[in-house]
Amino acid sequence: MPGFELFSDLERNQVNDVLDNGVLMRYGFDGMRKGHWKAKELEAELEKTFDSNHVQLVSSGTAAVSVALASAGVGAGDEVIMPTFTFVASFEAIMMLGAIPILVDIDDTLTLDPKAVEAAITSKTKAVMVVQMCGSMGDMDALRKVCDFHSLIFVEDACQAIGGSYKGQPLGSIADVGCFSFDFVKTITCGEGGAVVTNNKDFYTNADHYSDHGHDHIGSDRGAETHPFLGYNFRISELHAAVGLAQVKRLPEFIAIQKKNYSIIRDELAKIPEVTFRTVPEGGEESYSFLNFFLPDADTAQKVSVAFKESGIDVCWNYYQNNWHYIRKWDHLKDLKSLFPVSKEVKDGLEYLQTKSFEQSDAYISRNISCLIKLSWTEEEVLKRARIMADCISEICK
Ligand SMILES: *Cc1c(COP(=O)(O)O)cnc(C)c1O
């Protein structure tokens, strides 16, 4: 997955172009910049990639989620439904707005279970956020139906799934508003960066203004611009956008490499009867950034995970044991360890985490192993890796 593995002169030339010109900020300085608009160019490129009307670049994927929610009007006391299996950024971005993350079970897609979403809806629910974890997706038709029936905003975090698709549509472009991350370990990177993607003109205009202190971006004199509403600073810099501009043009190349490496390992593991793979909804195509598979039980998954480490197989995780991607170890959220006072609404809203258990999610995540697919592996390395992985699993399952 990490696009940094294949950094080349393309990225260097783009960055040097910004430095030679001297304008590191994405807005203003029209006279000085002599036609250099890296962030704007990258936004135009991403609109093509995601087949979407509007893209707003921001400073990170976490910022993208906050800006997306804010742009759709989500705020204090609103409940946002999200999965138990995701990166901590999901609840951070919700709580930054004073909204309440409502965690619900995943299913064998490793993303939101539409039935669990339905069951969690209350009069306070404002949005449902699917997280397209590890390169694949939720049942988007089923989730869309639930959102439409209850008039909820449908948000799609596709930070780990750039290049994947559902029924021919790019992941991240299917819900009402989508979010991407271009942090250092994502399939395409800016170093740090993110994007809000939408066909909703109002959401886009809100995101454009909100991510830049409320600037209306009318005319060519920043100081004279007005501020129709309150904003913040979630801007990306021209240096970061320049790296992304070089990387995004290489996305088809990166996805092809991921698919090739993924397929070699999957074909080898598929020969083992005890191995099953995550469900990809009908019409879905993964981005191949990760290969996810299940073992018969948690104990076997744990043993395989250890055997992989001892055999030099890196970048594979059993997320049940992981501090950052699964509810089980998010004690700082459950105990609300905030540096600053949190509103009563949020405190009360998170009470449920004291007692709620997530058996269905536990059953999937504890049996799952998730392997990052790297871009820099040679074919020989992938073949060898696949054989070692298969040997480890066969040995433990025999
Ligand atoms: C990486 C990631 C984010 C956050 O992106 P940053 O750019 O690191 O802030 C959010 N959600 C998911 C699923 C991610 O993988």
The ligand as an ORCA input file, in Angstrom:
! r2SCAN-3c Opt
* xyz 0 1
  C      -5.490      6.735      7.820
  C      -6.919      6.701      8.169
  C      -7.611      7.831      8.638
  C      -6.939      9.111      9.052
  O      -6.109      9.656      8.123
  P      -4.931     10.653      8.579
  O      -4.567     11.281      7.277
  O      -3.811      9.811      9.125
  O      -5.471     11.607      9.555
  C      -8.978      7.747      8.838
  N      -9.644      6.614      8.622
  C      -9.014      5.497      8.179
  C      -9.817      4.270      7.922
  C      -7.627      5.495      7.975
  O      -7.025      4.387      7.587
*
